[in-house]
Amino acid sequence: MQVIDAYMMFTSLQLHFNSKTYDYFKYNGKVRVPKEFSKRKDLALFKRLSENYDPESLLYGNFLFSDKVGHVSQLSKDYQALYEKYRDNGTYHFKEDLKKLDDDFNSNFTVDSSNNIPYILKLYRSNDVSLHTCCVFNEMLNLCEKWKSKDQYMIFEPLAVKISKSTPFFDIDKPKYKALILNRFSVLN
C-alpha cells in the first residue's frame, strides 16, 4: 500500500464513521487529497501505517472497535487483532453470544413502552455480546431500519448508527448464520 492510499483509507473511514452522508462503500473509499499532502507533519505516521502487514484490518479494527480514533497516531494493533478475531472466527463468537440472548427470540429486539432499548443493545453496551453479533442480526433482520420508526429511537440512536455503519465491514454468510439462529431459537423461516 502506498502512503497516499493509507491516507485516503484512513480519511474515508473517518468520514464514514463520523458523518451522516459519507458511505465508504458507496464512494469506494475515495476522498480528495489536499495539494499540500506531501508537506503534512504526520506523513511519517501514514508511511508507518502503509507498511503494516495488513493496513486494512488495522484501520477497520480501530474504527469498528475504538471510539477514540481521531488521528492516525491513535491506531492500536489490539483493535486490529480484535477485528481479525471476528473476521477469521466470527461464527464461533456468534454462537457464544447466542447463549447470552433471551430464550424468547423477539424479546431480544423489541422496543416498546416498557422496554426503551432493545435487550441486544443492553448486552452490547455491557460488553456481553459483540458488535459483530449485533451486525449479524442487523444484516439478517434489518434491525436498525425497523428501530428508526420507534418513539424511543433517539435514546439508542448512536448505538444503532454504529451498528448500521459497521455491518458492511463483516463478511456475513446469511445461510450459515441463519442455521445457527434457527438452531438456537427455532423461529426464523
N, C-alpha and C positions, 0 to 999 in steps of 0.2 A: 504494500500500500504506500502510495506517495504521501508526502506531508500535506499537500493541499487536499487530498482525498480524506485524510484523517480530520482535517479542519472542517471540511464540508459535512462529513458524517456526524461529528460532534455537534456542530451548529444546527444541522437539520433535526437531530434527535432532541436537542434542547428546545427548538421551536415546536416540535411535535408534542412534547410533554408539557410545555408551558404556555401554549397559545390554543385558542379555541378553533382557529381556522386552518392552521398548517397541518397537513397529513403527510407524514414521512413516506408512506407507501404510494399515495396519490401522486406526489411530486418526485418519487423515486430518489429521495434523499438529496435533491438538488437545492442549492441555495446560491445566492450571489456571493462572490468572493470580492472583498474590498481591494481596490487597486494597490493599497499600501500593505497587502498581505505579507510580503517578504520583509517588511520592517517591524512586524509585530514583536513585542517584547517576550511573548510566550511561545514563539516559534519553536524553540528547543523542546518544549513540552509536547507539541504536536508531532515533532520528529520522533520523540520517545514513544508516543502513542502509536505512530505508524510502524515502529519496529517491534511492537508487541507480537507474540506468536499468533494471536487472534484478536486484532483490534476491534472487530465487530462484536464479539462476545464480551469484551471488556466494556465497550460502550453500552451495549444492550443491558448487561447486568447492572451497571451503575444507574442507568436511567430507569430501569424497572424496579430495582430493589432499594435504592437510596433516595431519600428526599432532599439530599444536600448537594446535588451536582449543579453548581453554578459556574464552575471554572474547570478547565481541563486538569488543573493541579489537584483537584479533589477526587480524582478517579481512584478506585480501590480494587485490587485484584481479588479481594474477598467477595465482592459482588460479581465479579467475573466467574469465580468458582461456583457461586450460588446459581447463576444463570445456567452454567454448563451442567450443573446437577439436575436441574429441571429439564433442560434440553435433552440430556442423554438418558435420564431415568424418570421421566415425567409420569409414566403410568404407575410405577411403584409408589411414588409420593402421593399421587392422586388416590390410589387405593387406601393408603394410610389415612389420608384426610377424610375419605368417605366414612370411616369408622367413627369420626367425631361428629358427624351430622346427626340431626334428629331422625328418628325412625320414620316419622311422617314426612315423606318427600316434600310435599308442598309447603309445609310449615318452615322449611329452611329458606324459602324465597319470598314469603308472604309479607306484604306491607299493609297494615290496616290500622284502625284507630287504637287498638290495644298494643300494637307492635310497630313502633315508629321506624325501626331499622330492621332489615331482614336478618335472620339468625346467622346466615352465612357471613354477612358483613361484621356481625359481632365477633364471630370466630376469627375472622381475618384481622380485625383491629386488635384482638388479644393475641395474635400470632399463633392461633391454634390450627388454622388452615392457611395454606399458602396463596399468594397472588396467582400462581399457576392454576390452582384448583378453581378459584373464582373465575379466571379467564376461560377455563374449560366449560364451566356451567354457563357463562355468558355466551360462548360460541354455540353451545348446544341449545340453549333456551332463549337466547336474545334477551337476557335479563335486564341489562341497562336500559334498553329501549322501553321495555314494559314498565320499569320502575319510574320512568320520566312522567308518566301520567298520574302518579300518586301525589296526594297533597303533601305528604311528608318528605318528598324527594329532596327538597332543599337541605334537609337535615344531614343526609348522607351523600349529597351530590359529589363532593370531592372524591370520595371513595369510588363511586360509580364511574366517574370520568376517568380515574386512574385505571380501573379495570377495563373500561371500553377502549382506551388508548393503548393498553398493554396487550390486549388479546391477540392482535395480529403478529406479535413477536414470538408467539409459541406455535409450534407445528402441532396442530390438534387433529389427530386421526379420529374423525367422528365415529365411525363404526366401532373402533376399539374402545373408545370412551363410553359410547352408548352401551356396549356389552357390560362394561364394569358397573355402570349406573344401574342397569337392569338387574344385574346380579345382586347388587346391594339393596335395591328398593323394589324391583319388580313392578314398576308403574309406567315407565315410558313405552310408548308404542312405536 
